[in-house]
């Protein structure tokens, strides 16, 4: 298997990402505050602009094929990560997380997601390398997931029924309300978690579930671990800012979930054809994915649906 990820490239990329995260939380968001639309759009632009820069570097040093694979993988991961935003909005609304504390939850949630996805990507690369037939299982899984997403596009999520919440509350006591932006407190000599930490656990659990879909999808484009990981990283790093920019208008993109289902189904078919004479070129895949997503967004605007529940949190908490 060809790879462009030398040890020093991996180290340099990791240091860069950690430096950007430290700058984000340690400088620009040191004090808890509600993220404004202007601030969220600015950070979204920063993260989105970084991806083409990396893509241009891949084009220069590793050729056109690598650039196409990175951009296609990034687009797949970015589009699938939009689903996370729906769930973030629902969780923050259900648990009534104050606006000024939401950024901290997403920061640590996405940092944990980077670690989890790195482990899952490593496992996926090993499996595909040793057992090439497993790509067909990934393909079939994505097709079934895509069809389910299309058929059950209006499926509701119930945070209170999540087994993670029940399991954690049996493991550690949880305070009845928030303690500013703290995840843990000590009261009467007892260490207790706050509802903010419960929300963080659900954010991590949500990303784990979505990663089960999205990571196999990118293996339809490339098995180079460096491309798979970097495209994943850039796709999810901008989720925090993208959430604050789009959370209030996500209900307007009611056909996007169907579009994502079509994308997953298409990628699953591409994986099934990976070793056949009808193998699809990466550039063709990119064109199909862009077209499907664009059509789903345009149709959503042209055919407005009924407005969903507001994502604006109320006072208190529901743990």
Secondary structure, DSSP 8 states (H G I E B T S, - for coil): ------HHHHHHHHHHHHHHHHHIIIIITSS-----HHHHHHHHHHHHHHHHHHHHHHHHHH-HHHHHHHHHHHHHHHHHHHHHHHHHHHHHHHTT--HHHHHHHHHHHHHHHHHHHHHHHHHHHHHHHH-TTHHHHHHHHHHHHHHHHHHTTT----GGG-HHHHHHHHHS-B-SS--TT-SEEEETTEEEE-HHHHHHHHHHHHHHHHHHHHHHHHTTT---HHHHHHHHHHHHHTHHHHHHHHGGGGGG-TTHHHHHHHHHHHHHHHHHTTTSTT---HHHHHHHHHHHHHHHHHHHHHS-----------SS---
